[in-house]
C-alpha cells in the first residue's frame, strides 16, 4: 500500500469518527427536544406528536442549498432523511399505514418521506388507510393520488369528500419497473399489475415477446408468485425485490422514464407554513353558465397560482360536481386567506383539505 493511499484511508477513518460523534450529538439533542415538549405541554409521551412536517421540509431544503457535491443533492437529502428518521424514532416511533401489501410503490413512498425507522403497516384498500389513521392506530397514512401517465386515483379523491383527515404532506416518486426473478433465461411467465405490464409493453415486446404475461392484484403479489413458482418472474419495484429476496434481472424497463406518481400524507394535524407550501381544496359550484370562471376568479385577483384541478361527481344530484384544487401557498398567507374567504362565501361546499410543504424531491 502506498503512503498516499494509507494517509487517505486514515483521513477517512477520522472523518467517520467525526460523523458518528455528530450523529450521536444530534440524537441526544432530539431526545432533549422530546423532554422539553413533554414538560411544556404537560402530556405523556404517547400524547405528544413529535413529527413536524414543516420542520423536516425546512431542514431538507437547507441540505440541498448547502450541498456542493460530489454527492448529488437527492442522495445527500436521502442520507439526512434517514438520520432524522432514526432520531425521531428515539422520541417517538411513528406508525404509518399505507396501501399494501408489503413491497408496493406506496410503501416505497412512505419510506422515502419518513425514512426507514418508521413502522409501516400495509392496508388492503385506500379506505382502510383512512380508517386506520382516524382510529388512531397509525399516526399517518400514505395513499396514491395521481400518476403522470395514468391520471388521478379517484378512490382517494372520493375518500376526502367524507373524511375529516387533513393532508400533511406529499411525495413524488419516480416509478421504476424492474424485471425480478431467478434466471432470465428460464422465464416462462411474468406476473405484474395490469398498469405495470402496460407501462413496460414496449420493452417486453422487444426482449421477451414469447413469455406469457399474467395480471395480478399488485406488484408485490407478482413477486410473491415469482418466488413460489419455478420459471416465473415479476415486474415490480426495488422495495418488493428486497422484501422477497429476489434479484433484479433487468433494471428500469419502463417505456416512459419520466413516469411519476404523487402520494399524499394524511393525518389529523394541520401543518404550519414552511415557506414553500401547497394548499388543497374541495369546492363545489352551482350548475350555471360561468360558474367555473367565478369559482377560479378569486385566485387570479389575489395573484395565486393553481397547480391542479380535478372534477368528481358530487353524488348529491345528477350532473353536479365538486372540484379538487391545488394552489400554491399556505392558508395562513394573507393572499390565500383572502381568496379562500371569497370562495367560502360563494361555494355551496367548501373544505380545506390541508396546507402542507411541497415535495422537496
N, C-alpha and C positions, 0 to 999 in steps of 0.2 A: 504494500500500500504506500502511495506517495505521501510525502509530508503535507502537501497541499490538501489532498483528499482527507487526510487524518484531521487536519485543522478544521475543515468544513464540517465534518461529522461531529467533532467536539462542539462546534458552534451550534449545530442543530440540537444537540443534547441540552445545551444551556438554554436555548430558546424554548425547547419543550418544557423544561423545568419552570421557566418563567410563565409560559402559557398555563400550565397546570396550577401554579400558585395563584394566578389571577382568576382563573375559573373558580377555584375554591373560595377566593375572596368574594367574588360575585355571588356565589351560592350562599355564603354567610350573610351578605347584605340582603339577599332575598328573604332569608329567614327573619332578619330584623324587620323588614317591611311587614311580614305576616304578624309578628308580635305587636308592632305599632298599630296596625289596622284593628287587631282584636282589642287592644287596650282603648283605642279611641272610640270604637263603635260599641264596645261592651257586649260583644256577641261571641258565641262559641266558634271554634274553627269551622264547624260544619255549616254555620250560617253566613259566614263571610265568603264572598266570591272574590278571589284574588286576581283572576284573569281580567286584564284591561285591554280590550281590542285596540283602542285608540293609542295607548301607550306602546304596545308592541309594534303597531304600524309606524309610529314616530321613530322608534329605535331602528327598525329595519331600513327606513328611508335615510337615516343618518349613516348607517353602514354603507349603503350604496353611494352616498355622497362622498364619504371618506375613502372609498376603495380606489386604490391606484394600481391594482394588479400586483403580480401577474395572474392571480386567480380572477376569473370573471366575476362581475357583480352578483349574478344569480347564485354562484357557488358560495361566495362569501356570505350572502344573506342566508343561505341554507344552513351553513355552519352556525351562525348566530341564532337562527331559529331553534336549532337543537339545543344550544346552550340555554336559551330562555325556557324551552320546554322542560329541560331537566331541573332548572332552578325553580320553576313554578311547581313542579311535582313535589319539591320539598315543602312548599307552602300548602298545596292542596292538589292532589292528583285529580285531573279533570276526567270526567266520563263524557264521551262523545258518541252519540248514536248516528249511524249512517245507513244509507240504503245498501243492504248487503246482497249476497253473502260476503264472507271474507274474500278479499282479493279483487274487489270491484274498483273501478276508477273513482267511485265516490269515497272509498276508504283511502285511496291514494291522495285525494284532495284533502281529506281530513288530516292526514299525516303531514301533508305539505303545509297546511295552515297552522296546526297546533304542535307539530313535532312528534317524535316517536315516544315521548314519555307520557302520553295520554293513554287512557283506556278506551279503546274503540269498541262499540257494541253494534253488531250487524242487525238490521231490521229487515223484515221481509217485504215491506212496502213503504211508500213515502208517507202515507197517513200514520203508520206505526212510528216513524221517526218523530213526527209532530207530537203524537200522544206520549211518547217516552219523555220528551222534554217538558210537556205540560204537567205530567205526573211527578216530575222531579226526580225520575230515575236516571236521567242524564242531564248534565249541565248545559250541553249544547247539542244541536243536531246539524247534519250536513246533508243537503239534498241538491240534486241537479236542477238547473232552471232553464238552460238553453245551450244549444250546440251550434257551432258556426256553420255546419253543413246540414244538420237535421232540423234546426229550428227550436222552438220553445218546448218545454216539458209541461204540458197542460195540467197534469195532475198536481204538480207543485203550485202552479198559479191558482188552481181551484181551492187548494187547501188554505191559502191565505185569505180567501173570501170568508171562511168560517173559523179561522184560528185567531187567538189572541196573542200569539207569539210575534216577536219582532225580529227583523233581520239585523244581525250584529256584525256581519262581515261578508266578504265574497272571496272566492278563489277562482282563478283562471288556470286551467290545466291543459297543457298541450297533450293531445291524445296520441300516443304512440302505440301501435299494434305490433306485437311480436309473434313470430311462429315459435311455439313452445312444444317440446316433445323430447323423446329419447334419441331417435335416429331419423334424420331427414330422408334417408334412402329407403326407409321401411314404412312410410306413411301411406295408409290406405284410406283413411278418413280424417277429416278435420272438423272439430267442433268449435262453435263460437256463437255469440249472439247474432241475430239477424242483421243488425246495423253494422256490426264489425265485419261480417262477411261481405256486406255491400261496400264498405269503405276500403276493402282490400281486394276487390274483384279483379282489377287490372293485374295486380301482382300475382294473384292465384292463377289467372288465365295464362300468364306468361311462364310461370315456373312450375305449377302443379296442376295442369289443366285436367288430368285424368283422375285426380283424387276427389272422392265424394265429400261434399260439404253438408254438414248437418247443423241446423239451427237449434240452439238450446236457450234456456231462460236467462243465462248470464255468462259472461266470460269466465268467471270463477268456476261455475259449473262445468264449463268446457274443459278447463284444466283438470278438474277433479276426474272427469271421464278419461282424459288422456293419461292420467296416472293409472287408472284402473284397467284400461284396455290396451292390449298389445296392438301395435300398428296404428295407433291413434296419435293425433297431435291436436293442438288448440291454438286459437288466436286470442291473445289476451295481453294485459299489461304486465309490467315488471313485478308489481306487487304480488300478483297471483302466482307468477313463476317462483318467487321467493317463498311464499307461504307453502306451496305444494312441492317444492324441491325439484322442479323440472328445469332443465337448462333452456336458454333461449337459443334456438337454432338459426333464426334469421331475425335481425332487429329492424324495427321501423319499416314495416312492409305496407303501411297505409298509402293509398293513392294520393291523398291530399296532405302534404307535410304541415300545412297550417291549420289542420283540424283542431279546434279548441272547444272545450266545454267549460261553461261557467257554473259554479256551485255557490249556494248561499249557506251562510252560517245562521242558524236560527236559535233564539234563546229568549229569556224572559226580561232581559235588561235593555234599557235604552242606552245608547253609546254616546258619550260626549264627543265634541269635534276634535279631530286630529290635525286639521289644516288642509287636508285633501280628501274630501268626503263625497259621498253619493247618498241621495235620498230616494227611496222607493215609495210609490203612492198607489192607492187603489181608489179610483173615482168613477162615477157614472155621470151620464148626461141625458137629458130628455131627448127623445127621438123626434127632432125637428130640424129644419134647414139651418145650417151654420152652427149647429151645436158643438161640433168638434173644434171649430175655429174659436168659438167663445171659451171653450174649455182650456185651450192652449194659450190664449192671448195673455193671461197674467204672467206667464213665463217670459214672453217676448218683451212685455212692458217693463219687467224688472231685470232684464239682461241675464236671464238664467238659461243655460244650455240644457237641452233634453237629449239624453243618450239612447233612450229606448221607449217604445210604446207598443203595447200588445192589447188586443181586444179579446174578451171572452163573453159568452152569453151570461146574462145576469141570473138566469134560472128563476127569475121572478115573473117575467112576462115574455111573450114571444117577441123577438126582434128587438129586445132591449139588451144593451151591452154595458159591461164595465171595462175600464181601461187600466192596465198596469203600466205605470210610467216611472222611468228613472230619470232623475235630474242631477246635475252637478251642484254640490253644496250641501250644507247641513241645516236642519230645521232651526238651529239657533242663529244662523246667519240672517241679518236684517232683511236682505232682498228676498231670500227664500221664505222667511216668515210672512212677509208682506204678500207675496204671491199666493201662499197657501191659505192665508186668511180670506182672500178674494175667492179662491177656488172652493173653500169650505162653504162659503155663503151661497155660491151659485150651483153646487152639485148636490143632487139628491142623496148620493152615497159618497162619503169621503173618509179615507182611512190612511194614516201614515204608517207604512209597514216598517219603517226604520230609517235612521240615518247612520251611516257606518263608513269606515275607511275604505277607500278604493283599493282594489287588489294591488299589492306592492309589486309582485312579479307574476 
